[in-house]
Amino acid sequence: MGRKVADMTRQLEDSASPIGSGSASPPGAARTDASRIGAGALAGIDRRSAIDAVRLRIGMAISLGLLKPGERLPDQEDVALGLSVSPITARRALASLADQGVVVRRRGRAGGTFVADEPPREVLAELTASPAESQAVNRLVDRRLLFECAVTHYAAVNATGEQLDELEQLTREMAESSDWSAYHQADEQFHQLVGTASCLGTAVGVYHETLAELYAYFIPYPIELLHKSNGDHVALVAALRAGDGDTAVEISRKHVDILHRSMFMGLAEDTA
């Protein structure tokens, strides 16, 4: 295991040059400057606009049954933070979806934005990723898998007690999250901090950029599924505290590898 991780690390360090137009974000930045995270990747392989990318991500979540008819979406600001876009992008995307009948807006104390009871099928059919995008995201998952194993190995060696405490606090925040937006924000901070804790220097920036590119394709998921995924985070922190690099790397490997099946392209194949 140690030799494999060392090989991965050399590849990671050798590739320490910008791979996307978005800049890497330090831990904590997700909540204060979310509009910058993944900004360069949001247009996707087909170079769609950021607004259309948000429309597609929400539309795919509805088509795949991850967002149910009548389900309330988080507040507009939280949608922006959860999808790592600017508030104005989220507002315009939701307005467009409302105009097309995919979501409905209700006023009053119990108001908000809800998935329509019967979203137009022809509109949802247009809100799908191309085969090229699905292939590209699978490649991004593979890239992250390589990087994740390397940074996790070195985090097991170099993480400070303060960083481990912060990681544990983030797992509690994810466990207490009531919607996908809050969870995604804490999840992104968690993995950014694992990268920082590795102390791999400039290579950490490449890892953060890869995270940003991949997060630009995440779609809303039921909070129950996300809470289950958080079990990996809890186990990872325990392994890092014990300095058990082999166990920590295996947890991270499985946590990332499952994205091939749990992100939109894998789910779409299951329902085809």
N, C-alpha and C positions, 0 to 999 in steps of 0.2 A: 504493500500500500504506500509506504514512504517513498519508494522510487517512482511510482506512478505519479504521486502528487508533485514530486520534485520536477518531473518532466512537464506536468501541466503548468507549474509555476514558471518554468523557463519560457514556455510558449506565451504565457500571459505577459511576462516582463518584456519579451521580445516584441510584443504587439503594442507596446505602450505609446500609441499615437492616436489622435482623434479618429474615431470610426463613425461619427455622426455629427450633425450640425448642432445638436444640443450640448450644453456644457454639463459637467458632472455637478451634482448638488450634494453638499455636506449634510450629515445627519441633522434633522430639525428643519431643513429648508422646505420640506414638503408642505408644511402648514403655512409658511410665511411667504413663499414665492412659487406656489404650485404651477403658475402659468408658464414658467420657464422649463419645467421638467418635461423632457421628451418633446419639446416644441418642434424640433426639427424632424422628428419621426412621425408626427401625427398625420401628415399628409399620406403616409403609407406608400406602398409600392406603386399604386396607380396615381399617386400625387393628388389625391383628393384634398379638398380644403379641410381645415381643422374642424369647421362646423359640420361638414359632411361626415368626417371621421367620427365625431361624437354621435351623430344621428345613426351611423352604421352600428356603433358599439351598443347603443341602447336597443336599436332595432333587432340586432342579432340575439341579444339577451331575451327579448320577448319571443322571437321565433323559436328559440331553443327551449322555451319554457322556464328560463331562469327567473324572469320577471313575469308574474302572473297577472291575468286580467283583474283590474280593480286594485292592484297593489300600489301603494303610495310611494313615490320616489322621494329621496331625501330633498331637503330644501335646495334651491338653486345654487347657493354658495357651496353647499356640501357636494352637490353633483360635480361642480367645477374642481373642488379639491380631490374628490374621489377618482376623477378621471384625468387629473393632472393637466387641466386646461384653465384658461382665464375665465372669470365670471361672465364676461360678455359673450364668449364663445358658447358657454353652457346655456346662457339665456337665449341666444339666437337659435341654437340647435333644438332646445325644448319648444320654442315658439313655432319652429318649422314643423316639428313632429305633431304639435297640437293642431296646426292648420291642416295637416293631412289626416287627422283623426286617429293617430297612433296613441297619443296620450290626450288626456282631458284635464283642464284646469278648473278648480272649484274655489270659490271665495269663502270667506268666513273662518271662524275659529278652527273648524275641522277641514278647512280647505287645503289646497296644495295641488301638486301635479300627480295624476294617477294614470296607470296603464289603462287604456280604453277596454271596455268589456269585449268588444269585437273589433280589434285593429284591422284595418283593410289589408287583406292578404296580398293584393297587388303591390301595395306600398312596401310591406315587409319583404316581399320577394325581391324588391330592388335594393334593399338594405342588406346585402350579403357581400362577403369578401371574395375577391377573385382567387382562382387557383394559385396565381403567382404570389398573392399575399399570404395565403395559407402555407405555401412552401417556404416563403421567407421567414415566417414566424417560427416554423419548425427549425429552421437554421439558427434563428436567434435563441431558441431554447437550447439547442446544442452548444452554442457559444457560451451561454450563461452557465450551462452544466460544467463546462471545462473550467471557467473562471471560479464558479462557486466552490468547487472542490479545493482549488488552490487557496482561496482566501480563507476558507473554513479551516484548513490544515494549519495555516499560520496564525489564525485567530486563537486556536487552541494553545498555541505556544506564547503568543504575545498579548492577548487581551488582558486589560487591567481589571482590578476588582470593581472600579467605578463603571467601566464599560459593561461588565457582566451584570451589574445591578441595573443599569439602564436597559439592557436587553431584557432582563426579567420583567422590568416595569412595562415595557412595550408588549410583552406577552399577556400581561394582565389587562392592558388597554384593549388588545384584540379580543380577549375573552369576554370583556364587558361591552364590546361594540354591539350596537343594536341594528346596524345596517352596514351594507357593503362599503359605503363611502368612508366611514370612520375606520373600518377595518383596513381598507387599502392604504390609508394614510399611515397608520401605525406599522403595517406590513412593510411598506417601502422604507420607512425609517429604520426598521429592524435590520433589513438586509444591507442597507447602506452602512449601518454601524458595524456589522460583521466585517464588511470590507475594510472599513477604517481600522478596526481592531487588529487586522492582519499585519499592519505596518509594512506593507509591500511597496511603499513609496508611490512613484508616479503610476505604477501599474494599477493602483486602487482607482485612479481616475478612469481607466479603461473599463474596469468592472462597473463603476457607477454609470458610465455612459451606456453600457450594455443593458443594465437594469432599466435605465430611462427609455431606451428604445423598445424594450419588451413591455414595459408598463403602458406604453402608448397603445398597446393592443389588448389590454385587459378589459373585460366586460363585466357588468354587474353579476354577482352570484348570490344565491340565497345565503343568508347569514349562517344558517345551520351548517352548510358545507364549509364555509370559511372557518367557523369555530372548530370544526373537525381538523382542518388543515393546521390550525394553531397548535395542535398537539405536537407537530413536528418541531415548531419553534421552542416549545417547552423542553422537549427532549434534547434539542440542540444546545440550549443554554446549560442544561445539566451536564452534558458531555464536555462542553467548553470549560465549565468550572472544575471538572475532574481532570482537565488536561488530557482527555482521551481523544486524541486526534483521529484515530482510525474510526471510532464510533461516530464522531462528529461529521467526518467526511461522508460516511455512508448515509447518515440522516439527510445531509444536504443533497447528496446525489439523488436519492429517492424523491426528495421534496421537489426538485427541479425536473427530474425526468418525467414525472407524472403529468407535467404541463403538456406534453405531447398529446395526452388523452383528455385532459380536463379543460384546456383552452378551447376557443370556439371551433378551431379546425378539427380537433379530435371529437368534440361533441357532435359536430355536423356529420361526421362520418358515421357515428353511432346511430344517427337518426335517418340516415340515407336509405 
